[in-house]
Amino acid sequence: MRRRLPIVLSAVILTLVAACGNDTSGESPPATTSESTTSDSAATGTAPADEFQDVLDRVREEVGFPGVVARVVTPDYEWTGSSGTIGAGRSEEPGPDDHTRIGSITKTMTITALLQLAEDDRLSLEDPIGRYVPGLPNGDVATLGQLASMVSGIPSYTFDEEFQRQLFDDPEAPWTPDELLDYVRGDAPNFAPGERFEYSNTNTIALGLVVEQVSGQSLHEYFRTNVFEPLGMADTVMPTDAAIASPHLYGITEQGQPDGQTADATGWNPSWGWSAGAVISTVDDLELWGTALGTGEGVLSPEMQQLRLDSFLFDVPGATDTRAYGLGLGIENGWLGHTGELPGFNTYVGYLPERRAVVVAAVNSDIPTADGEEPVTPVANRLKEIVG
């Protein structure tokens, strides 16, 4: 029997802080690298490098993924570390310049593009999605802002069994955005817009088409000229094919495979995730993105960034007092950010305003932990716990 997961793009926004596991020392230590630096202007503290490195080593051993690379940056220090290898059966250690597929972190970029166009008065977040993309459930009443905040009621195409069958039958095949949206066109909406939170990849695919239509640019070009280049993210790209630049991580997955078997998903075509999950980046670049996402600097005006920070929907079903989703951005216990999962890859980027801290982690597996968590979840949570 082949394993088919209900959502093959990450539906997890942010992760809850988990307690540390039991001591598993006594075996030979895994391959690790760690680097800690403190700037001349930040002499008030140094990175707790041993604690950070211990997180990577312990979680990798507990969960069993091939490798992880992470970075923690505060005004007082910068730490980068890794554990394991760039892929199963490989010997090279992962590094912050290794390219990786960042999955749903792409959503934060697509919604940033949408906010830029709103800032320039080229669209309104109150516009119905049907004004730009026809045929979607709730299309006449669900607004662009509601799609961006995942309260549109539009079903996710990634739940469709026929879509999953076609994807896993030929994971290297290309997809167009309209082919993805066709899986939900004609379906009934799941609920009235604004009624509750429900993560749907369809929302962000549709908004990617809005960005293209309003800007007159392909999403590949729009991201490059309006997001990546202004921030100096030279190794980040919205791909137009299945290629991933070297050096890169090699990702393993159980999705679509016979029970008990894994596959190397590195070369799978990410076009089925497009504006919801196709971007390729590095830990180096995601550090820059974490700061931009948390502050708006370099991509949004202070006013538009504040609108984004005021958009968290704490009062809709699915949210809690400390955990909610807003305009393409999650918040949990003060951390702003997003996780991303694509078959074979799992990534996290977060920003803590009160500490001006960034945490980034990338794992070369999407195979869940024994508790059903994404593998990057315990890595990110334990690093954030140390930061405070």
Buried (B, 14 or more C-beta within 10 A) or exposed (E): EBBBBEBBBBBBBBBEBBEBEEEEEEEEEBBBBBBBEBEEEBEEEEBBBEEBBBBBBBBBBBBEBBBBBBBBBBEBBBBBBBBBBBBBEBEBBBBBEBBBBBBBBBBBBBBBBBBBBBBEEEBEBEBBBBBBBEEBBBBEBBBBBBBBBBBBBBBBBBBBEEBBEBBBEEBEEEBEBEBBBBBBBEBEBBBEBBBBBBBBBBBBBBBBBBBBBBBEBEBBEBBBEBBBEEBEBEBBBBBEEBEBEEEBBBBBBBBBBEEEEBBBBBBBBBBBBBBBBBBBBBBBBBBBBBBBBBBBBBBBEEEBBEBBBEBBBEEBEBBEEEBBBBBBBBBBBBBBBBBBBBBBBBBBBBBBEEBBBBBBBBBBBBBBBEEEBBBBBBBBBBBBBBBE
